[in-house]
Amino acid sequence: MYLETDRLILRPWRESDAEECYKYAKDLRIGPMCGWPIHASIEDSRRIIREVLSVPETYAVVLKETKMPIGSIGLHRRGLAERNDEAELGYWIGVPYWGRGFVSEAACELLRHAFEDLDLRCVWCGYYAGNERSKRVSEKLGFKYQRTIENVCVSQMNETRKEYVSCLTKEEWLSGQQRFALYDRS
């Protein structure tokens, strides 16, 4: 499936995206903040594309201008999602593209897809303590704080962390749809 916004295309990851994926996923400011180790090589990125990112509802965030991936976004049916009509939103974007509204833009379209096409009841979003950028994105998208979980096992990093959990219901999304249609790119 392909989804599109003004500036972005959301499409399945391809193994041929490995070089671009590695360019951003090797940065210490991305993976560890999200709970996964930095990518060690282009081959490592290719393996992760094949084994982790090539699953339903996970998309490469592709900049229309360059036709190259700059990050990843997905709806995951594990983790915080406990029912079949729920998903967890996960995302990351390459550091050169921070602060330009690309995650919000991609997430708005993915939320539309979640509630209109997939008919989900709610979407969860979690971020670890210290990840202020993810906190800001979730707030801009209308997610409402639900709870804090202490000592969450982050197995890929071999540590525990504090996680903040928010939720957006279909009803909340519908009532704020005008805001989502006119997403803030700041």
TILUMKE-818112 format. One line per field, with one value per atom (N, C-alpha, C): residue number from 1; x, z, y; residue in three letters; atom name. Coordinates in pm, 1 decimal. Atoms other than C-alpha are relative to their C-alpha. Layout:
# residues N
k = NUM/...
px = X/...
pz = Z/...
py = Y/...
r = ALA/...
a = CA/...
END
This chain:
# residues 186
k = 1/1/1/2/2/2/3/3/3/4/4/4/5/5/5/6/6/6/7/7/7/8/8/8/9/9/9/10/10/10/11/11/11/12/12/12/13/13/13/14/14/14/15/15/15/16/16/16/17/17/17/18/18/18/19/19/19/20/20/20/21/21/21/22/22/22/23/23/23/24/24/24/25/25/25/26/26/26/27/27/27/28/28/28/29/29/29/30/30/30/31/31/31/32/32/32/33/33/33/34/34/34/35/35/35/36/36/36/37/37/37/38/38/38/39/39/39/40/40/40/41/41/41/42/42/42/43/43/43/44/44/44/45/45/45/46/46/46/47/47/47/48/48/48/49/49/49/50/50/50/51/51/51/52/52/52/53/53/53/54/54/54/55/55/55/56/56/56/57/57/57/58/58/58/59/59/59/60/60/60/61/61/61/62/62/62/63/63/63/64/64/64/65/65/65/66/66/66/67/67/67/68/68/68/69/69/69/70/70/70/71/71/71/72/72/72/73/73/73/74/74/74/75/75/75/76/76/76/77/77/77/78/78/78/79/79/79/80/80/80/81/81/81/82/82/82/83/83/83/84/84/84/85/85/85/86/86/86/87/87/87/88/88/88/89/89/89/90/90/90/91/91/91/92/92/92/93/93/93/94/94/94/95/95/95/96/96/96/97/97/97/98/98/98/99/99/99/100/100/100/101/101/101/102/102/102/103/103/103/104/104/104/105/105/105/106/106/106/107/107/107/108/108/108/109/109/109/110/110/110/111/111/111/112/112/112/113/113/113/114/114/114/115/115/115/116/116/116/117/117/117/118/118/118/119/119/119/120/120/120/121/121/121/122/122/122/123/123/123/124/124/124/125/125/125/126/126/126/127/127/127/128/128/128/129/129/129/130/130/130/131/131/131/132/132/132/133/133/133/134/134/134/135/135/135/136/136/136/137/137/137/138/138/138/139/139/139/140/140/140/141/141/141/142/142/142/143/143/143/144/144/144/145/145/145/146/146/146/147/147/147/148/148/148/149/149/149/150/150/150/151/151/151/152/152/152/153/153/153/154/154/154/155/155/155/156/156/156/157/157/157/158/158/158/159/159/159/160/160/160/161/161/161/162/162/162/163/163/163/164/164/164/165/165/165/166/166/166/167/167/167/168/168/168/169/169/169/170/170/170/171/171/171/172/172/172/173/173/173/174/174/174/175/175/175/176/176/176/177/177/177/178/178/178/179/179/179/180/180/180/181/181/181/182/182/182/183/183/183/184/184/184/185/185/185/186/186/186
px = 83.8/0.0/88.6/-66.2/110.1/-96.6/76.7/-12.8/76.8/-65.2/57.6/-48.4/31.0/69.9/55.7/-52.9/173.2/146.8/-145.0/544.4/56.5/-51.8/569.4/-76.6/62.2/499.6/35.0/-20.9/456.4/-16.7/2.1/544.1/77.0/-76.6/678.2/150.1/-145.6/1048.9/46.3/-63.7/1269.9/144.1/-140.0/1606.4/93.0/-81.2/1739.4/4.6/-1.3/1664.8/108.5/-92.7/1941.8/101.5/-100.8/2198.6/-60.0/65.6/1954.3/-41.1/37.7/1825.5/121.5/-122.4/2179.9/48.3/-45.5/2262.0/-59.7/68.3/2008.0/-0.4/13.8/1980.4/132.2/-129.4/2352.9/22.5/-14.3/2301.7/-41.0/26.7/2321.5/-122.5/115.1/2038.4/-133.1/127.4/1778.6/-28.4/30.0/1788.4/-5.1/2.2/1888.0/-116.1/113.0/1620.5/-131.4/120.7/1363.3/2.3/-7.2/1488.2/66.6/-73.0/1701.6/140.9/-139.6/2077.2/18.3/-30.7/2228.6/32.4/-34.6/2270.2/150.6/-145.6/2627.0/57.3/-48.7/2650.0/-120.1/107.0/2451.6/-61.5/52.4/2420.9/-89.6/84.2/2282.7/-135.7/126.0/2021.6/-80.7/69.5/1938.2/-66.7/56.7/1885.9/-120.4/110.3/1665.6/-119.8/110.3/1460.6/-70.3/55.2/1412.9/-73.4/52.5/1346.8/-92.9/77.7/1187.5/-96.4/80.4/1060.1/-92.7/83.6/905.7/-118.1/120.1/587.3/-119.6/117.3/230.3/-9.4/25.1/155.2/125.2/-123.1/521.1/47.8/-26.4/626.4/132.1/-109.9/936.4/-64.9/45.4/877.9/90.3/-76.9/987.7/-31.2/14.3/1046.3/-29.4/36.3/866.3/108.0/-99.3/1131.1/120.0/-119.3/1414.7/-30.9/43.4/1219.9/82.1/-83.4/1445.1/-61.8/52.2/1345.3/80.9/-64.0/1416.6/-36.4/40.2/1261.1/-98.6/93.0/1004.7/-117.5/119.1/652.3/-84.5/80.8/416.9/-105.7/103.8/112.1/28.2/-40.1/213.0/-111.6/107.4/-28.9/56.7/-60.8/188.5/33.9/-40.0/331.4/-119.2/109.0/76.8/-138.0/128.6/-198.8/-36.0/39.8/-386.9/-117.1/117.0/-689.5/20.3/-10.9/-738.9/-36.7/42.1/-896.8/82.6/-93.3/-597.5/135.5/-137.6/-244.3/85.0/-94.1/65.1/74.0/-70.9/213.3/147.3/-143.5/590.6/60.7/-58.9/814.3/141.2/-127.3/1160.5/28.1/-34.3/1300.6/147.5/-141.5/1656.1/24.3/-31.8/1820.7/-4.0/5.9/1860.6/-143.3/139.9/1479.1/-80.1/67.4/1398.8/-49.4/51.9/1186.8/-66.9/62.4/1027.4/-140.5/137.7/695.6/-23.5/18.6/759.6/-65.0/61.2/671.3/-148.4/141.3/348.3/-79.3/67.7/258.7/-23.7/13.7/324.2/-98.9/88.2/146.1/-145.2/138.4/-163.4/-60.8/51.6/-199.3/-14.0/9.0/-128.9/-117.4/116.8/-390.7/-129.0/117.8/-642.3/-19.9/4.0/-559.8/-45.7/34.7/-588.5/-148.8/139.3/-931.6/-99.4/93.9/-1090.4/11.0/-17.6/-940.0/4.4/-13.9/-852.3/-106.6/109.3/-1145.0/47.2/-49.2/-933.3/-78.6/69.7/-1089.3/88.8/-94.1/-777.1/141.0/-141.7/-408.2/76.1/-84.7/-151.3/130.5/-131.0/174.0/79.6/-85.0/457.4/134.4/-135.6/787.1/72.0/-81.2/1071.6/35.8/-41.2/1170.5/120.1/-107.9/1393.5/-21.0/25.6/1249.7/-105.1/90.7/1097.6/-56.4/50.4/1063.7/-121.4/114.6/834.7/-118.0/106.8/638.6/-73.0/59.2/582.0/-83.8/75.2/473.0/-131.5/123.9/221.8/-101.3/91.6/75.3/-60.2/50.4/46.7/-104.8/93.4/-135.9/-129.9/122.4/-393.4/-3.9/-2.7/-283.4/-16.7/26.1/-399.7/78.3/-78.8/-171.3/-89.9/74.4/-287.9/70.4/-70.5/-16.5/151.4/-145.5/351.5/32.1/-42.4/513.7/146.3/-136.9/824.0/67.3/-81.1/1100.7/-46.8/34.2/996.4/127.5/-115.7/1232.3/19.3/-37.6/1405.1/107.2/-89.0/1554.5/111.7/-104.5/1743.4/113.5/-102.5/1929.1/50.8/-38.5/1960.8/-9.6/21.2/1813.4/-148.8/138.5/1494.2/-12.3/25.7/1335.3/-140.4/134.0/1037.7/-66.3/73.0/773.2/-128.1/123.6/493.7/-91.5/93.9/183.2/-117.8/113.2/-79.8/-87.9/95.9/-384.9/-80.8/91.7/-598.5/-110.4/112.2/-944.9/-53.5/61.3/-1135.2/-91.7/90.2/-1392.1/76.9/-83.1/-1120.2/57.2/-54.0/-966.6/-107.8/108.9/-1303.2/-33.7/34.8/-1371.5/110.7/-110.3/-1028.6/44.9/-39.8/-1025.6/42.8/-37.4/-1010.7/144.9/-137.5/-690.2/97.8/-88.8/-541.9/13.4/-5.3/-629.1/93.2/-83.8/-437.3/120.5/-108.4/-138.5/100.8/-100.3/117.8/136.1/-130.1/449.3/116.5/-111.6/651.3/62.5
pz = 0.0/0.0/0.0/4.5/-74.5/52.7/-51.6/115.5/-38.4/49.5/10.5/73.4/-56.6/160.0/-96.8/86.3/15.7/-33.2/18.9/63.6/5.9/-30.3/138.0/-69.7/38.7/10.5/110.2/-95.8/264.5/-79.3/79.5/100.3/72.8/-63.2/196.1/-17.8/8.1/268.8/-105.2/97.7/1.3/44.3/-34.2/50.4/-67.5/69.6/-202.1/74.7/-84.3/62.2/107.8/-111.0/285.4/17.3/-11.7/207.1/62.5/-57.1/283.4/145.0/-137.1/593.2/91.2/-79.8/721.6/23.9/-10.7/655.0/123.2/-113.2/922.5/125.6/-115.4/1146.8/70.7/-68.3/1231.7/100.6/-87.0/1420.2/143.6/-142.0/1799.7/54.1/-48.8/1835.8/-38.3/45.0/1676.1/69.7/-50.6/1756.4/150.3/-145.6/2122.8/68.0/-57.5/2196.8/-21.3/32.7/2031.7/58.3/-62.5/2204.2/-84.0/80.1/1937.7/-27.3/23.1/1870.7/-137.7/129.9/1592.0/-99.5/104.2/1261.5/-20.8/4.9/1225.1/-141.8/138.5/844.1/-94.1/100.6/521.4/1.9/-6.1/545.4/122.3/-120.0/898.4/-29.5/37.4/764.9/-94.9/94.4/481.6/76.1/-81.6/736.3/80.0/-79.7/953.6/-88.8/94.5/650.2/-26.7/32.8/566.1/118.6/-115.1/920.3/90.5/-94.0/1104.0/-70.9/61.8/871.1/-111.0/108.2/601.4/55.8/-58.1/793.7/-38.2/35.0/725.4/82.8/-60.6/803.8/52.5/-28.1/834.6/-132.0/122.9/581.5/6.5/17.9/456.5/-21.8/20.7/481.7/-109.1/117.1/136.5/-34.5/38.7/49.8/-150.2/141.8/-279.6/-82.6/70.4/-376.2/-46.8/33.6/-373.8/-34.6/17.1/-390.0/84.3/-88.2/-108.7/139.2/-136.3/235.3/98.0/-102.5/529.7/140.6/-130.0/810.2/-16.2/-1.3/906.7/90.8/-82.1/1045.2/-14.9/9.7/1127.7/106.6/-94.9/1301.9/38.8/-46.2/1513.9/82.4/-69.6/1644.4/116.7/-118.0/1945.5/97.0/-94.4/2241.6/75.5/-73.1/2373.5/-50.4/56.9/2141.7/56.7/-65.2/2331.9/-68.7/67.4/2105.5/-151.1/146.2/1735.3/-65.5/57.7/1681.6/54.2/-49.9/1826.3/-69.9/50.2/1708.1/77.8/-60.7/1836.3/-111.8/97.3/1634.7/38.2/-20.7/1598.9/-117.2/106.1/1401.1/36.7/-14.1/1349.1/-131.2/118.2/1108.4/8.4/3.5/999.6/57.0/-68.5/1198.9/-92.6/84.6/896.9/-26.7/28.4/870.8/126.1/-124.8/1235.0/-7.2/-13.1/1308.5/-124.2/124.9/962.1/-19.2/4.3/1042.0/-78.7/80.2/843.1/79.1/-79.9/1129.0/20.5/-18.6/1201.6/-127.8/129.8/832.1/-31.1/25.9/792.0/97.6/-102.3/1118.7/-23.3/30.0/1020.8/-105.2/104.4/706.5/50.6/-51.9/890.7/97.4/-88.7/1154.1/-80.9/87.5/876.9/-49.7/48.7/732.7/111.8/-113.2/1077.2/31.3/-41.6/1154.5/-114.1/112.6/807.2/-72.9/81.4/618.3/83.5/-84.3/900.0/107.7/-97.8/1123.0/141.7/-135.1/1438.7/101.0/-110.5/1771.2/64.3/-58.5/1906.2/-45.1/29.7/1842.4/122.2/-115.2/2122.8/-49.2/31.1/2127.8/129.4/-118.6/2375.7/-33.3/16.8/2425.5/132.9/-119.9/2669.4/61.1/-71.5/2933.2/-70.8/65.7/2777.8/-148.0/142.8/2426.2/-19.1/6.0/2420.5/-138.9/137.0/2040.7/-24.9/17.2/2043.2/85.0/-85.0/2331.3/-72.3/69.9/2130.8/-119.2/115.3/1819.0/46.0/-45.2/2012.5/49.9/-47.1/2177.6/-117.1/117.8/1842.8/-74.2/70.6/1700.3/77.7/-79.0/1980.9/92.8/-92.5/2180.2/142.7/-139.3/2543.0/91.8/-96.6/2826.0/75.0/-70.2/2986.3/127.1/-115.7/3217.3/-22.2/2.7/3302.6/45.3/-35.9/3311.5/41.4/-51.4/3526.9/-39.1/21.0/3451.0/-116.9/121.3/3098.7/-54.3/55.7/2958.9/-145.7/136.6/2648.1/-40.9/19.8/2541.8/-99.4/99.8/2235.4/54.4/-60.8/2455.8/131.7/-122.8/2750.7/122.7/-111.9/2997.8/26.9/-29.2/3161.5/-4.8/12.3/3109.1/50.4/-30.1/3206.5/-133.6/123.6/2931.8/31.0/-9.5/2891.5/-112.7/94.0/2718.9/-21.5/38.4/2531.6/-97.9/86.4/2328.9/-77.7/80.6/2051.0/-46.8/42.0/2000.6/-134.5/127.3/1674.9/18.4/-26.4/1830.3/16.7/-17.2/1937.0/-134.0/131.2/1591.4/-86.7/79.0/1426.1/44.7/-49.5/1650.2/-29.9/31.1/1570.2/-144.4/137.7/1202.5/-75.3/67.7/1084.2/32.2/-41.7/1283.6/-70.2/64.4/1134.5/-148.9/141.6/782.1/-26.2/15.6/839.2/92.5/-93.2/1022.8/3.6/-24.6/1169.6/-42.2/49.4/985.6/78.0/-76.1/1251.4/92.2
py = -117.5/0.0/124.3/-129.5/354.4/105.5/-113.0/660.1/125.7/-120.5/1017.1/123.3/-130.8/1366.0/104.9/-105.8/1702.3/-20.5/7.8/1635.6/-140.7/133.4/1264.3/-110.9/126.1/916.6/-99.5/108.0/636.1/-129.2/122.5/306.7/-109.1/107.7/-35.4/20.5/-3.0/-57.7/-99.7/88.2/-214.5/-23.7/25.4/-379.8/100.1/-100.8/-127.2/133.4/-120.8/142.3/-6.1/22.6/4.9/112.8/-105.9/275.5/126.2/-118.5/559.5/-25.9/35.1/380.9/10.6/-3.1/337.5/142.8/-138.8/703.9/68.5/-64.2/805.4/-87.1/89.3/497.3/-27.4/14.9/501.3/113.7/-117.0/830.7/-34.8/28.4/797.4/72.7/-77.2/1052.3/-61.9/58.9/823.6/-132.5/134.5/451.1/-11.8/16.1/460.4/73.3/-73.5/723.0/-75.9/77.7/493.8/-140.8/131.8/179.9/-106.9/97.5/15.8/50.1/-39.8/12.1/62.2/-59.0/216.9/-110.6/95.4/38.0/5.1/10.5/-82.8/6.4/2.0/-103.6/2.2/7.6/-90.7/-139.3/137.1/-469.5/-20.1/5.1/-432.5/63.3/-65.1/-189.6/-87.6/89.0/-430.8/-115.2/109.0/-711.3/50.3/-55.7/-487.4/31.9/-22.0/-385.2/-132.9/131.8/-752.7/-62.5/73.2/-881.0/81.1/-81.8/-586.1/95.3/-106.6/-314.1/-49.3/53.0/-536.3/-77.8/58.9/-604.4/87.8/-79.9/-492.0/127.5/-131.3/-127.8/70.6/-74.1/-22.9/58.0/-73.9/238.0/77.4/-94.5/415.1/136.5/-138.1/790.6/56.7/-39.4/906.3/145.3/-139.9/1270.2/4.7/-6.5/1340.6/69.5/-82.6/1595.6/-82.2/78.9/1340.1/-145.5/139.3/1011.0/-97.7/80.8/883.6/-6.2/10.3/751.7/85.7/-83.5/983.7/-47.2/52.0/778.6/-113.2/112.2/518.7/31.9/-16.8/511.4/-125.4/120.1/228.9/-10.2/38.6/94.5/-143.5/131.8/-201.5/-63.4/72.2/-464.1/-80.3/62.1/-550.5/111.5/-104.2/-367.6/55.6/-65.7/-118.9/-41.4/42.5/-245.0/-137.5/124.5/-513.1/-69.3/55.8/-568.3/5.5/3.0/-641.2/131.9/-128.1/-298.8/116.7/-99.7/-111.3/-19.2/8.2/-33.1/99.5/-93.7/142.3/72.3/-82.3/429.0/7.9/-13.0/419.8/75.1/-79.6/653.2/44.3/-69.7/798.0/71.7/-79.2/1054.2/37.5/-36.8/1135.1/138.9/-126.0/1414.8/121.7/-119.5/1648.9/48.4/-34.1/1647.8/33.0/-36.3/1721.4/144.8/-135.9/2026.3/54.8/-46.7/2043.1/-56.0/47.9/1872.8/-126.9/120.8/1555.4/-113.2/106.8/1317.6/30.1/-36.5/1508.4/-21.9/15.8/1509.0/-147.0/143.5/1136.0/-63.3/58.3/1054.2/37.9/-39.2/1253.5/-91.1/88.1/1045.9/-143.0/135.6/721.7/-13.6/3.3/808.2/-1.2/4.9/879.7/-142.4/137.8/537.9/-95.1/86.8/374.9/5.2/-14.8/515.0/-16.1/11.3/530.3/-133.6/120.6/236.4/-127.9/118.8/-4.4/-8.3/-7.6/101.0/-35.3/23.7/95.9/83.2/-66.2/195.8/105.3/-94.9/364.2/-32.2/14.9/418.0/48.4/-31.2/418.0/60.6/-56.1/609.8/7.5/-4.3/568.0/61.2/-52.0/742.8/-13.7/16.8/697.9/134.8/-121.1/952.4/62.0/-72.0/1216.7/22.9/-16.9/1188.9/110.2/-114.6/1536.6/23.2/-17.5/1541.2/-89.4/89.6/1237.5/45.4/-53.1/1386.1/112.6/-114.6/1704.6/-45.7/50.4/1513.5/-61.2/66.1/1302.2/102.9/-105.1/1613.9/76.6/-71.8/1796.1/-81.9/87.8/1494.8/-21.7/12.9/1507.1/-119.5/113.0/1202.1/51.0/-35.5/1212.8/-93.6/77.1/1102.3/-99.1/105.2/774.9/-47.1/56.5/645.5/3.8/14.7/615.5/-140.9/135.7/273.3/7.2/3.1/240.1/-130.8/120.7/-9.6/-87.3/73.5/-107.7/-64.2/70.7/-369.6/41.7/-36.0/-235.7/-101.2/114.4/-567.0/26.8/-25.2/-442.2/86.4/-85.4/-192.8/-59.7/68.8/-435.2/91.7/-92.0/-184.9/16.0/-35.1/-63.9/152.1/-143.0/277.3/32.7/-50.5/489.2/35.5/-27.3/505.5/75.0/-77.0/757.6/-46.7/59.2/622.8/94.5/-83.7/824.0/-77.3/67.6/728.7/104.0/-79.8/874.7/-93.7/83.5/726.8/49.1/-37.3/726.6/120.3/-111.7/962.0/130.9/-120.3/1207.9/44.5/-33.1/1189.5/65.1/-57.3/1254.0/141.8/-133.4/1553.3/101.4/-90.3/1700.8/-9.0/27.4/1605.6/126.1/-123.9/1967.6/35.0/-29.5/2015.4/-93.9/94.9/1699.6/28.4/-31.4/1806.9/117.9/-119.8/2129.4/-9.4/26.9/1978.3/114.2/-103.3/2212.3/-54.0/47.0/2174.6/56.4/-57.7/2354.8/-101.6
r = MET/MET/MET/TYR/TYR/TYR/LEU/LEU/LEU/GLU/GLU/GLU/THR/THR/THR/ASP/ASP/ASP/ARG/ARG/ARG/LEU/LEU/LEU/ILE/ILE/ILE/LEU/LEU/LEU/ARG/ARG/ARG/PRO/PRO/PRO/TRP/TRP/TRP/ARG/ARG/ARG/GLU/GLU/GLU/SER/SER/SER/ASP/ASP/ASP/ALA/ALA/ALA/GLU/GLU/GLU/GLU/GLU/GLU/CYS/CYS/CYS/TYR/TYR/TYR/LYS/LYS/LYS/TYR/TYR/TYR/ALA/ALA/ALA/LYS/LYS/LYS/ASP/ASP/ASP/LEU/LEU/LEU/ARG/ARG/ARG/ILE/ILE/ILE/GLY/GLY/GLY/PRO/PRO/PRO/MET/MET/MET/CYS/CYS/CYS/GLY/GLY/GLY/TRP/TRP/TRP/PRO/PRO/PRO/ILE/ILE/ILE/HIS/HIS/HIS/ALA/ALA/ALA/SER/SER/SER/ILE/ILE/ILE/GLU/GLU/GLU/ASP/ASP/ASP/SER/SER/SER/ARG/ARG/ARG/ARG/ARG/ARG/ILE/ILE/ILE/ILE/ILE/ILE/ARG/ARG/ARG/GLU/GLU/GLU/VAL/VAL/VAL/LEU/LEU/LEU/SER/SER/SER/VAL/VAL/VAL/PRO/PRO/PRO/GLU/GLU/GLU/THR/THR/THR/TYR/TYR/TYR/ALA/ALA/ALA/VAL/VAL/VAL/VAL/VAL/VAL/LEU/LEU/LEU/LYS/LYS/LYS/GLU/GLU/GLU/THR/THR/THR/LYS/LYS/LYS/MET/MET/MET/PRO/PRO/PRO/ILE/ILE/ILE/GLY/GLY/GLY/SER/SER/SER/ILE/ILE/ILE/GLY/GLY/GLY/LEU/LEU/LEU/HIS/HIS/HIS/ARG/ARG/ARG/ARG/ARG/ARG/GLY/GLY/GLY/LEU/LEU/LEU/ALA/ALA/ALA/GLU/GLU/GLU/ARG/ARG/ARG/ASN/ASN/ASN/ASP/ASP/ASP/GLU/GLU/GLU/ALA/ALA/ALA/GLU/GLU/GLU/LEU/LEU/LEU/GLY/GLY/GLY/TYR/TYR/TYR/TRP/TRP/TRP/ILE/ILE/ILE/GLY/GLY/GLY/VAL/VAL/VAL/PRO/PRO/PRO/TYR/TYR/TYR/TRP/TRP/TRP/GLY/GLY/GLY/ARG/ARG/ARG/GLY/GLY/GLY/PHE/PHE/PHE/VAL/VAL/VAL/SER/SER/SER/GLU/GLU/GLU/ALA/ALA/ALA/ALA/ALA/ALA/CYS/CYS/CYS/GLU/GLU/GLU/LEU/LEU/LEU/LEU/LEU/LEU/ARG/ARG/ARG/HIS/HIS/HIS/ALA/ALA/ALA/PHE/PHE/PHE/GLU/GLU/GLU/ASP/ASP/ASP/LEU/LEU/LEU/ASP/ASP/ASP/LEU/LEU/LEU/ARG/ARG/ARG/CYS/CYS/CYS/VAL/VAL/VAL/TRP/TRP/TRP/CYS/CYS/CYS/GLY/GLY/GLY/TYR/TYR/TYR/TYR/TYR/TYR/ALA/ALA/ALA/GLY/GLY/GLY/ASN/ASN/ASN/GLU/GLU/GLU/ARG/ARG/ARG/SER/SER/SER/LYS/LYS/LYS/ARG/ARG/ARG/VAL/VAL/VAL/SER/SER/SER/GLU/GLU/GLU/LYS/LYS/LYS/LEU/LEU/LEU/GLY/GLY/GLY/PHE/PHE/PHE/LYS/LYS/LYS/TYR/TYR/TYR/GLN/GLN/GLN/ARG/ARG/ARG/THR/THR/THR/ILE/ILE/ILE/GLU/GLU/GLU/ASN/ASN/ASN/VAL/VAL/VAL/CYS/CYS/CYS/VAL/VAL/VAL/SER/SER/SER/GLN/GLN/GLN/MET/MET/MET/ASN/ASN/ASN/GLU/GLU/GLU/THR/THR/THR/ARG/ARG/ARG/LYS/LYS/LYS/GLU/GLU/GLU/TYR/TYR/TYR/VAL/VAL/VAL/SER/SER/SER/CYS/CYS/CYS/LEU/LEU/LEU/THR/THR/THR/LYS/LYS/LYS/GLU/GLU/GLU/GLU/GLU/GLU/TRP/TRP/TRP/LEU/LEU/LEU/SER/SER/SER/GLY/GLY/GLY/GLN/GLN/GLN/GLN/GLN/GLN/ARG/ARG/ARG/PHE/PHE/PHE/ALA/ALA/ALA/LEU/LEU/LEU/TYR/TYR/TYR/ASP/ASP/ASP/ARG/ARG/ARG/SER/SER/SER
a = N/CA/C/N/CA/C/N/CA/C/N/CA/C/N/CA/C/N/CA/C/N/CA/C/N/CA/C/N/CA/C/N/CA/C/N/CA/C/N/CA/C/N/CA/C/N/CA/C/N/CA/C/N/CA/C/N/CA/C/N/CA/C/N/CA/C/N/CA/C/N/CA/C/N/CA/C/N/CA/C/N/CA/C/N/CA/C/N/CA/C/N/CA/C/N/CA/C/N/CA/C/N/CA/C/N/CA/C/N/CA/C/N/CA/C/N/CA/C/N/CA/C/N/CA/C/N/CA/C/N/CA/C/N/CA/C/N/CA/C/N/CA/C/N/CA/C/N/CA/C/N/CA/C/N/CA/C/N/CA/C/N/CA/C/N/CA/C/N/CA/C/N/CA/C/N/CA/C/N/CA/C/N/CA/C/N/CA/C/N/CA/C/N/CA/C/N/CA/C/N/CA/C/N/CA/C/N/CA/C/N/CA/C/N/CA/C/N/CA/C/N/CA/C/N/CA/C/N/CA/C/N/CA/C/N/CA/C/N/CA/C/N/CA/C/N/CA/C/N/CA/C/N/CA/C/N/CA/C/N/CA/C/N/CA/C/N/CA/C/N/CA/C/N/CA/C/N/CA/C/N/CA/C/N/CA/C/N/CA/C/N/CA/C/N/CA/C/N/CA/C/N/CA/C/N/CA/C/N/CA/C/N/CA/C/N/CA/C/N/CA/C/N/CA/C/N/CA/C/N/CA/C/N/CA/C/N/CA/C/N/CA/C/N/CA/C/N/CA/C/N/CA/C/N/CA/C/N/CA/C/N/CA/C/N/CA/C/N/CA/C/N/CA/C/N/CA/C/N/CA/C/N/CA/C/N/CA/C/N/CA/C/N/CA/C/N/CA/C/N/CA/C/N/CA/C/N/CA/C/N/CA/C/N/CA/C/N/CA/C/N/CA/C/N/CA/C/N/CA/C/N/CA/C/N/CA/C/N/CA/C/N/CA/C/N/CA/C/N/CA/C/N/CA/C/N/CA/C/N/CA/C/N/CA/C/N/CA/C/N/CA/C/N/CA/C/N/CA/C/N/CA/C/N/CA/C/N/CA/C/N/CA/C/N/CA/C/N/CA/C/N/CA/C/N/CA/C/N/CA/C/N/CA/C/N/CA/C/N/CA/C/N/CA/C/N/CA/C/N/CA/C/N/CA/C/N/CA/C/N/CA/C/N/CA/C/N/CA/C/N/CA/C/N/CA/C/N/CA/C/N/CA/C/N/CA/C/N/CA/C/N/CA/C/N/CA/C/N/CA/C/N/CA/C/N/CA/C/N/CA/C/N/CA/C/N/CA/C/N/CA/C/N/CA/C/N/CA/C/N/CA/C/N/CA/C/N/CA/C/N/CA/C/N/CA/C/N/CA/C/N/CA/C/N/CA/C/N/CA/C/N/CA/C/N/CA/C/N/CA/C
END
